[in-house]
Amino acid sequence: MESLAQKLVPEAVEKLIPYQSARRIGGNGHLWLNANELESSCQYGEQKEGYHRYPDFLPQDIASAYLAFSQQGSEPLACEAVAVRGADEAIDLLIRTFCQPGVDKIMVCPPTYAMYEFCADSIAAETVKVPLNQDFQLDMAAIKSQLSEVNLVFLCSPNNPTGNIIERADIVDLLEAAKDQALVVVDEAYIEFAPQSTVVDLMREYPHLVVIRTLSKAFGLAAIRCGFLLADTSVMSYVMRLIAPYPIADPIAEIALNALAPAGIDKMQTQVGQLVATRDWFANELASLSIVDHVMPTATNFVLVKFNTAECMYQYLCSKGIVTRNQSHEPALADCVRISIGSRESMQETLQALKDYQLSA
Ligand SMILES: Cc1ncc(COP(=O)(O)O)c(C=O)c1O
């Protein structure tokens, strides 16, 4: 039976024969003269031996470690995993795999992460926007009425920049409605801050669900650019046609494997616990300020704050050397600033700057 992925994939991708890199072709032998590499390492400072060779085509050990980490229970997940250069590459790959430029469309629910629309724009794929409702939840009726127009629906849960989790029941409802229509991509970049809210288990029932993850947030490894795409074989087989020949560099693979080992996961979870305590303290303190209209409940490592001041608090904080993210360009987020949670000291300094403003206002 034809899978939904097969139905949606553009003809050009369907016909595409993946680039046959030297590592992908593989082989057996004692002399490796197939990839135009040097036969011995050049040392340019402190570095391990062996960097003269291309890395693994797709490092399977990282993919397996990530699947084991994502599993959370005894029942195996019904999906494959691939490591990519950050969640951003996963978004880009999905759009390039399942949207024909100038023809196919994606759906997003703003306010949300801007890269979905950006990546669609970059290949002239149109973005259908169905804004979140007042509670920053899905507008199911509006989504369903436009589902037949799009190939991919991007949800972000916990959502950036609002910080909330999208209701699981709505995601299930959407998956039911999208069964013969569109792939549903759930970006779980912040999921380690609310692990019980993952929808990764739903892939057992819904092969058109795709989940995106990253080591950039809770694992604290934004610099290494390592993310993951979790998807059913029917989806993954097409993504694999477009994936870069060697997406994960060897030094990155080493760091990622250490992070995904039991000791690494423990460390990450301890850090998350500390960050959540700082976040909840900071959010409470913010909520008590008269210049604050509202602090959105958050399941992430940031808070979205609505101020009731005439002055733009983003600019004010910048003038104090504190760089946050201005969200006022979003129609639903007038006077809102997104503040990432740092150390207790950093949040104390931010709070003090806001208290100083309040006193002088
Ligand atoms: C929702 C969301 N998805 C993806 C990303 C990008 O993650 P990565 O650093 O893995 O590319 C971000 C980064 O801010 C994000 O907020």
Ligand as a Chemical Component Dictionary entry (heavy atoms), coordinates in Angstrom:
data_LIG
# 
_chem_comp.id                   LIG 
_chem_comp.type                 NON-POLYMER 
_chem_comp.pdbx_formal_charge   0 
_chem_comp.three_letter_code    LIG 
# 
loop_
_chem_comp_atom.comp_id 
_chem_comp_atom.atom_id 
_chem_comp_atom.alt_atom_id 
_chem_comp_atom.type_symbol 
_chem_comp_atom.charge 
_chem_comp_atom.model_Cartn_x 
_chem_comp_atom.model_Cartn_y 
_chem_comp_atom.model_Cartn_z 
_chem_comp_atom.pdbx_ordinal 
LIG C1 C1 C 0 11.695 25.417 18.502 1  
LIG C2 C2 C 0 13.088 25.367 18.012 2  
LIG N1 N1 N 0 13.414 24.456 17.091 3  
LIG C3 C3 C 0 14.663 24.375 16.623 4  
LIG C4 C4 C 0 15.643 25.235 17.051 5  
LIG C5 C5 C 0 17.010 25.122 16.458 6  
LIG O1 O1 O 0 17.733 24.145 17.128 7  
LIG P1 P1 P 0 19.183 23.719 16.667 8  
LIG O2 O2 O 0 20.146 24.555 17.448 9  
LIG O3 O3 O 0 19.278 22.289 17.034 10 
LIG O4 O4 O 0 19.281 23.958 15.196 11 
LIG C6 C6 C 0 15.351 26.210 17.998 12 
LIG C7 C7 C 0 16.373 27.150 18.443 13 
LIG O5 O5 O 0 16.144 28.160 19.056 14 
LIG C8 C8 C 0 14.031 26.280 18.490 15 
LIG O6 O6 O 0 13.670 27.191 19.393 16 
# 
loop_
_chem_comp_bond.comp_id 
_chem_comp_bond.atom_id_1 
_chem_comp_bond.atom_id_2 
_chem_comp_bond.value_order 
_chem_comp_bond.pdbx_ordinal 
LIG C1 C2 SING 1  
LIG C2 N1 SING 2  
LIG C2 C8 DOUB 3  
LIG N1 C3 DOUB 4  
LIG C3 C4 SING 5  
LIG C4 C5 SING 6  
LIG C4 C6 DOUB 7  
LIG C5 O1 SING 8  
LIG O1 P1 SING 9  
LIG P1 O2 DOUB 10 
LIG P1 O3 SING 11 
LIG P1 O4 SING 12 
LIG C6 C7 SING 13 
LIG C6 C8 SING 14 
LIG C7 O5 DOUB 15 
LIG C8 O6 SING 16 
# 
